[in-house]
Amino acid sequence: MKITEAMSEKINKILREKDITINKLASISCLTQSTVDSLVNGKSKNPKLLTIIRICDGLGITLSEFFDDELFINVDRED
């Protein structure tokens, strides 16, 4: 699995757990809906760390909590 796919799966998992929509996540993360949509749908090939930090802030979790998931073990690194 590629890292962007793992991030997409992780964000979708949290959205389901917290019952949050993409639009709500965009709003609480101070990001555009299109930015969040491209991450959630795996279209973003190289998201900035600041974008992930804003998403984590909006979700009320730390970067460590976000990446502490088996999804990120042995991910393919993309060029």
Backbone torsions as a table, in degrees:
resi	resn	phi	psi	omega
1	MET	NA	138.3	177.5
2	LYS	-79.9	155.2	-176.1
3	ILE	-62.3	-36.4	178.8
4	THR	-66.6	-34.2	176.2
5	GLU	-67.4	-39.9	178.6
6	ALA	-64.3	-41.7	178.0
7	MET	-64.0	-41.6	178.5
8	SER	-60.6	-47.2	179.1
9	GLU	-61.4	-42.5	-179.3
10	LYS	-63.3	-45.8	179.4
11	ILE	-62.6	-45.3	178.5
12	ASN	-60.7	-40.0	178.1
13	LYS	-60.3	-46.4	-179.5
14	ILE	-66.9	-40.1	178.6
15	LEU	-59.8	-42.2	177.8
16	ARG	-65.3	-45.0	-178.9
17	GLU	-61.1	-40.6	-176.3
18	LYS	-95.1	-0.5	-179.4
19	ASP	53.4	54.3	-179.0
20	ILE	-117.2	139.8	177.3
21	THR	-88.3	166.2	176.2
22	ILE	-60.2	-42.7	179.6
23	ASN	-62.8	-41.4	178.7
24	LYS	-64.9	-43.5	179.0
25	LEU	-61.4	-42.6	177.9
26	ALA	-59.0	-44.7	-178.5
27	SER	-63.3	-49.0	-176.2
28	ILE	-75.7	-14.1	179.5
29	SER	-101.1	-0.7	-178.0
30	CYS	57.4	43.5	177.3
31	LEU	-125.3	162.3	176.0
32	THR	-75.5	154.7	178.5
33	GLN	-61.7	-37.1	-178.8
34	SER	-66.9	-35.4	177.1
35	THR	-64.5	-48.3	-179.8
36	VAL	-66.1	-41.3	179.4
37	ASP	-60.4	-42.1	-179.4
38	SER	-67.6	-32.5	175.6
39	LEU	-70.6	-47.2	-177.0
40	VAL	-64.1	-35.5	-177.7
41	ASN	-94.0	7.7	175.9
42	GLY	72.0	17.4	-179.7
43	LYS	-84.4	-24.5	179.8
44	SER	-77.5	118.2	-175.8
45	LYS	-90.2	-19.1	-177.6
46	ASN	-151.2	69.8	-178.1
47	PRO	-67.6	145.5	178.0
48	LYS	-73.5	149.4	177.4
49	LEU	-59.7	-38.6	179.1
50	LEU	-59.6	-36.2	177.5
51	THR	-63.5	-44.2	178.9
52	ILE	-66.0	-38.7	177.6
53	ILE	-62.1	-44.3	179.1
54	ARG	-63.1	-39.7	177.2
55	ILE	-63.5	-45.1	178.0
56	CYS	-60.5	-43.7	177.6
57	ASP	-59.8	-45.6	179.5
58	GLY	-62.2	-34.3	-179.8
59	LEU	-85.4	-8.0	179.9
60	GLY	74.2	32.8	177.7
61	ILE	-129.1	163.3	177.7
62	THR	-91.3	164.9	174.0
63	LEU	-58.7	-39.8	178.7
64	SER	-59.6	-43.6	178.7
65	GLU	-65.1	-38.1	-179.7
66	PHE	-62.9	-49.1	-174.5
67	PHE	-86.4	-5.7	178.0
68	ASP	-82.9	73.9	-175.9
69	ASP	-151.6	144.2	179.8
70	GLU	-60.5	-19.9	177.3
71	LEU	-56.6	-30.8	-173.4
72	PHE	-95.3	4.5	175.6
73	ILE	-83.4	127.5	177.4
74	ASN	60.2	38.0	175.9
75	VAL	-74.6	151.8	174.3
76	ASP	-75.2	132.1	175.8
77	ARG	-88.5	132.7	-176.2
78	GLU	-99.6	151.8	176.1
79	ASP	-98.4	NA	NA
